[in-house]
């Protein structure tokens, strides 16, 4: 088997890209090679995701991109489950809605296999640009567009995140004092922490592409420290109030600093009003 990779763009072979994955993934990959080699409809096979970026670890998925001959593409899409069954039995195998074909699967040995299937004619305009070529029957890899950096921080999104944070916070005293709905209050604290995280991430754009399971990698060290330093939360009144006041303080200080660093306007009017309401009611 001859592996192919573009020397200008890639710094690793498929073997190097796969090395961080646990051994069961290597068995799946060997079977994928057998199936793809015998299926002439498939004109190209690549490793993608963190494998192609050189950031894979034991928690990474086996991410694939396949190019299928245009005249065979619709039939391949129709029968993708049968094709996957030739590789491995699965516990879960689903296509992502509204995609022509992007599927994710969980094998019986708990290995995760994700794949993007493209017609050959779309390779040259693909949004999946960082790849390690494994099989390339038609020289398709040379037609891939160069990767482009993502957009910078979206100031409108940042402003909306902060406004929504304080809008949710305006309800917290009523939930915990009047309704005494500790589950709702708990949900509010957790949602507020998530919005602070999302704010940090947006202010750090553009970030390199990474999988959805990468959290800390999207943050600066001081931002990570802020979130990790928030108090533990549980459905008990005193703990909820302590945790909620802490996340509000984090938004008012670190969140404000992150927003202002990228030129976003901090919504001081709503933030000040809600914090004053908290001081008057959370006793």
C-alpha positions as CSV (number, residue, x, y, z in Angstrom):
1,X,0.0,0.0,0.0
2,X,1.4,3.4,-1.0
3,X,0.4,6.3,1.2
4,X,0.1,9.7,-0.4
5,X,0.5,13.1,1.2
6,X,1.2,16.6,0.0
7,X,4.6,17.6,1.2
8,X,3.8,21.3,1.1
9,X,0.8,21.1,3.3
10,X,1.2,18.0,5.5
11,X,3.9,17.2,8.0
12,X,2.9,13.7,8.9
13,X,2.1,10.3,7.4
14,X,-1.1,8.5,8.1
15,X,0.8,6.2,10.5
16,X,2.0,9.2,12.4
17,X,-1.4,10.8,12.4
18,X,-3.0,7.7,13.8
19,X,-0.4,7.0,16.4
20,X,-2.1,8.7,19.4
21,X,-5.3,6.6,19.0
22,X,-5.7,3.5,21.1
23,X,-5.0,0.1,19.5
24,X,-8.7,-0.8,18.6
25,X,-8.8,2.2,16.3
26,X,-5.9,0.8,14.4
27,X,-7.8,-2.4,13.8
28,X,-10.8,-0.4,12.5
29,X,-8.5,1.6,10.2
30,X,-7.0,-1.6,8.8
31,X,-10.4,-2.9,8.0
32,X,-11.4,0.5,6.4
33,X,-8.4,0.2,4.1
34,X,-9.5,-3.2,3.0
35,X,-13.0,-2.1,2.2
36,X,-12.0,1.1,0.5
37,X,-9.3,-0.6,-1.6
38,X,-11.8,-3.0,-3.0
39,X,-14.5,-0.4,-3.6
40,X,-13.7,1.4,-6.8
41,X,-16.6,3.9,-6.3
42,X,-14.4,5.5,-3.6
43,X,-11.7,7.6,-5.3
44,X,-10.1,9.1,-2.3
45,X,-9.7,8.5,1.4
46,X,-8.3,11.0,3.9
47,X,-7.8,11.3,7.7
48,X,-9.2,14.6,8.9
49,X,-10.1,16.4,12.2
50,X,-7.5,16.3,15.0
51,X,-5.7,13.5,13.2
52,X,-4.9,15.7,10.3
53,X,-4.1,18.7,12.5
54,X,-1.6,16.8,14.6
55,X,-3.5,17.4,17.8
56,X,-5.1,13.9,18.3
57,X,-5.0,12.1,21.6
58,X,-6.6,9.0,23.1
59,X,-9.9,10.9,23.2
60,X,-10.0,11.7,19.5
61,X,-12.3,10.2,16.9
62,X,-11.3,8.3,13.8
63,X,-12.3,11.1,11.4
64,X,-12.4,10.3,7.7
65,X,-13.2,12.0,4.4
66,X,-14.2,9.9,1.4
67,X,-14.5,11.1,-2.2
68,X,-17.0,9.0,-4.2
69,X,-17.4,9.1,-8.0
70,X,-20.1,11.5,-8.9
71,X,-22.1,8.9,-10.9
72,X,-22.1,6.5,-7.8
73,X,-22.6,9.2,-5.1
74,X,-26.4,9.0,-4.7
75,X,-26.3,5.2,-4.5
76,X,-23.5,5.3,-2.0
77,X,-25.4,7.8,0.1
78,X,-28.5,5.6,-0.1
79,X,-26.5,2.5,1.1
80,X,-24.0,4.0,3.5
81,X,-25.3,1.9,6.4
82,X,-24.6,-1.3,4.5
83,X,-21.1,0.1,3.6
84,X,-20.4,0.8,7.3
85,X,-21.6,-2.6,8.3
86,X,-18.8,-4.1,6.2
87,X,-16.4,-2.4,8.4
88,X,-17.8,-2.9,11.9
89,X,-21.0,-3.6,13.9
90,X,-22.2,-0.5,15.6
91,X,-24.1,0.6,18.6
92,X,-25.1,3.9,17.1
93,X,-24.8,5.1,13.5
94,X,-26.5,8.3,12.4
95,X,-26.3,10.8,9.5
96,X,-26.2,14.4,10.5
97,X,-29.5,16.1,9.4
98,X,-29.4,18.4,6.4
99,X,-26.0,17.1,5.3
100,X,-25.7,15.3,2.0
101,X,-23.8,12.7,4.0
102,X,-21.9,13.2,7.2
103,X,-22.3,10.3,9.6
104,X,-21.0,9.4,13.0
105,X,-20.9,5.9,14.5
106,X,-20.1,4.2,17.8
107,X,-18.7,0.7,17.3
108,X,-19.3,-2.1,19.6
109,X,-15.9,-1.7,21.1
110,X,-16.7,2.0,21.9
111,X,-14.5,3.4,19.1
112,X,-15.9,6.5,17.4
113,X,-15.8,6.7,13.6
114,X,-17.0,9.8,11.9
115,X,-17.0,10.4,8.1
116,X,-17.7,13.1,5.6
117,X,-18.7,11.7,2.1
118,X,-18.2,14.0,-0.8
119,X,-18.7,13.6,-4.6
120,X,-15.4,13.9,-6.5
121,X,-16.6,17.1,-8.2
122,X,-16.9,18.9,-4.8
123,X,-13.4,18.1,-3.5
124,X,-11.9,21.2,-5.0
125,X,-14.4,23.4,-3.2
126,X,-14.6,21.4,0.1
127,X,-14.7,23.1,3.4
128,X,-12.8,20.2,4.9
129,X,-9.4,21.4,3.9
130,X,-6.9,20.0,6.4
131,X,-6.4,16.3,5.5
132,X,-3.9,13.5,5.4
133,X,-4.3,11.6,2.2
134,X,-4.3,7.8,2.5
135,X,-5.7,6.7,-0.9
136,X,-5.9,9.1,-3.9
137,X,-6.7,7.3,-7.1
138,X,-7.1,10.4,-9.2
139,X,-4.8,13.1,-7.8
140,X,-7.6,14.8,-6.0
141,X,-5.5,15.9,-3.1
142,X,-3.7,18.4,-5.2
143,X,-7.0,20.2,-6.0
144,X,-7.9,20.9,-2.4
145,X,-8.1,24.6,-1.6
146,X,-5.7,26.0,1.0
147,X,-7.0,26.3,4.6
148,X,-8.1,29.8,5.5
149,X,-8.2,31.4,9.0
150,X,-11.6,31.8,10.6
151,X,-13.3,35.1,11.3
152,X,-12.3,37.2,14.3
153,X,-14.6,37.9,17.3
154,X,-18.2,38.7,16.5
155,X,-18.9,41.8,18.6
156,X,-22.7,41.5,18.1
157,X,-22.6,37.9,19.4
158,X,-20.5,39.0,22.4
159,X,-22.9,41.7,23.3
160,X,-25.9,39.4,23.0
161,X,-24.2,36.8,25.2
162,X,-23.6,39.3,28.0
163,X,-27.1,40.8,27.8
164,X,-28.6,37.3,27.9
165,X,-26.4,36.4,30.8
166,X,-27.8,39.3,32.9
167,X,-31.3,38.8,31.7
168,X,-31.2,35.2,33.0
169,X,-29.6,36.5,36.2
170,X,-32.5,38.9,36.8
171,X,-34.8,35.9,37.3
172,X,-32.5,34.1,39.8
173,X,-33.8,35.8,43.0
174,X,-37.4,35.0,42.2
175,X,-36.6,31.4,41.5
176,X,-34.8,30.8,44.7
177,X,-36.7,33.1,47.1
178,X,-40.3,33.0,45.9
179,X,-40.8,29.9,43.9
180,X,-38.1,28.0,45.8
181,X,-37.4,26.1,42.6
182,X,-33.9,24.9,43.3
183,X,-33.7,22.9,40.1
184,X,-34.5,26.0,38.0
185,X,-32.0,28.0,40.0
186,X,-29.4,25.3,39.5
187,X,-30.1,25.3,35.8
188,X,-29.7,29.1,35.7
189,X,-26.3,29.0,37.5
190,X,-25.1,26.3,35.1
191,X,-26.4,28.2,32.0
192,X,-24.6,31.3,33.2
193,X,-21.3,29.5,33.5
194,X,-21.8,28.2,30.0
195,X,-22.4,31.7,28.6
196,X,-19.3,33.0,30.3
197,X,-17.4,30.2,28.7
198,X,-19.0,31.0,25.3
199,X,-18.0,34.6,25.7
200,X,-14.4,33.8,26.4
201,X,-14.3,31.5,23.3
202,X,-15.8,34.2,21.1
203,X,-13.3,36.8,22.2
204,X,-10.5,34.4,21.4
205,X,-11.5,34.0,17.8
206,X,-10.1,33.1,15.3
207,X,-9.2,29.8,16.8
208,X,-7.7,26.8,14.9
209,X,-10.3,24.2,13.9
210,X,-10.9,21.6,16.7
211,X,-13.5,19.1,17.7
212,X,-16.4,19.8,19.9
213,X,-14.9,17.9,22.8
214,X,-12.1,20.4,23.2
215,X,-13.0,22.8,25.9
216,X,-9.9,24.1,27.7
217,X,-8.0,24.3,24.4
218,X,-10.3,27.2,23.3
219,X,-9.4,29.3,26.4
220,X,-6.5,31.4,27.5
221,X,-4.9,30.2,30.8
222,X,-6.4,33.0,32.9
223,X,-9.9,32.3,31.4
224,X,-9.6,28.7,32.2
225,X,-8.5,29.5,35.8
226,X,-11.6,31.8,36.2
227,X,-14.0,29.0,35.2
228,X,-12.2,26.3,37.2
229,X,-12.2,28.5,40.2
230,X,-16.0,28.9,40.3
231,X,-17.6,27.2,43.4
232,X,-19.2,23.8,43.2
233,X,-22.9,24.0,42.8
234,X,-25.6,21.8,44.2
235,X,-29.4,22.2,44.6
236,X,-29.1,23.8,48.1
237,X,-30.1,27.4,48.7
238,X,-26.8,28.7,50.2
239,X,-24.6,26.8,47.7
240,X,-26.7,28.1,44.8
241,X,-26.5,31.7,46.0
242,X,-22.7,31.5,46.6
243,X,-22.2,29.9,43.1
244,X,-24.4,32.4,41.4
245,X,-22.8,35.5,43.0
246,X,-19.4,34.0,42.0
247,X,-20.3,33.6,38.3
248,X,-21.8,37.1,38.3
249,X,-18.6,38.5,39.7
250,X,-16.6,36.5,37.1
251,X,-18.7,38.0,34.3
252,X,-18.4,41.5,35.7
253,X,-14.7,41.3,35.9
254,X,-13.1,38.7,33.6
255,X,-16.0,38.7,31.2
256,X,-16.0,42.5,30.9
257,X,-12.2,42.5,30.4
258,X,-12.4,39.9,27.6
259,X,-15.2,41.8,25.8
260,X,-13.4,45.2,26.1
261,X,-10.1,43.6,24.9
262,X,-11.7,43.0,21.5
263,X,-13.6,46.2,21.3
264,X,-17.1,45.0,22.3
265,X,-19.3,47.4,24.3
266,X,-20.1,46.0,27.7
267,X,-23.9,46.5,28.5
268,X,-23.3,48.4,31.8
269,X,-26.9,49.5,32.3
270,X,-28.4,46.0,32.5
271,X,-25.4,44.6,34.4
272,X,-25.5,47.3,37.1
273,X,-29.3,47.0,37.5
274,X,-29.2,43.2,37.9
275,X,-26.3,43.3,40.4
276,X,-28.1,45.9,42.5
277,X,-31.2,43.7,42.5
278,X,-29.1,40.7,43.7
279,X,-27.6,42.8,46.5
280,X,-31.1,43.7,47.6
281,X,-32.7,40.3,47.4
282,X,-30.1,37.6,47.9
283,X,-29.6,37.6,51.6
